[in-house]
Amino acid sequence: MLHILGPSYQDRNPRSEIKPQQSPRPGGDMTYGPRAIQMAPTRTLSRCAQCGVMLGGEHPRAAEREAVRGTYGGNGAGRAAPEVSMVRIAVEDPTTADARWCIRQYFAELNARFETGFNPKFSISADAVELTPPAGGLLIARLRERPVGCGAVKIHRSGVTELKRMWIGPAMRWYGLGRRMLKELERYAQTQGAKVIRLETNRALKEAISLYWHSGYMEVAAFNDEPYAHHWFEKRLTR
């Protein structure tokens, strides 16, 4: 199952665009005073370049972002955080301690976010053997040698590859690392001869669904019986 990348602000339909909410009163928000009613100016909405949310003031997760900056040494005064350009993504042995740690974090978050919880015993397998070349591959993202994300592929001789175990740590979200990891997984799959990449995901992971739509994936009919999936996607890889 997939995939945890960061917060989403889209509605239930992943195809739909985000629309600013209308003020409950024409002309802006109502401000009530002791003698008269004053109209606050209508706010100008803009879109956050990092996560796509429509803004009419402070970012709804500004406090959380500032905490991330503090954790990674940022000064909280507009610096890009947390040093995403320093993150390195590479293929690693899925049996290492860091690889197992990433997968445990991934499972724990799925269990917390899914309506029914998550038990990997009931999900389609993606074990260490299946994620070891040439059967597949596990990529780990590291910042200063610390694991901060992962993603994997299962390679099939038919030319179809399955995307698996994609997770980005909470402190590294909103900064494009999810999109970067996805591109690296696609690139790796191509080196292994993949022509098509497929994935399934749960409706609770709206941010992942949005990423796939914006990365050229098309929703298709179910191609497996993953019990936790509500959406199935496919993309043809081109060089």
ABEGO torsion letter per residue (X at the ends): XOBBAEBBABBABAABBBBBBBBABBGEBBBBBAABBBBBBBBBBBBBAAAGBBBAEBBAAAAAAAAAAAAAGBAGAGBBOBGAAABBBBBBBAABAAAAAAAAAAAAAAAAABAAEBBAAABBBBBAAAABOAABBBBBBBBGGBBAEBBBBBBBAAGBBBBBGBBBBAAABGAGAAAAAAAAAAAAAAAAGBABBBBBBBAABAAAAAAAAAAGBBBBBBABABAABABBBBBBBBX
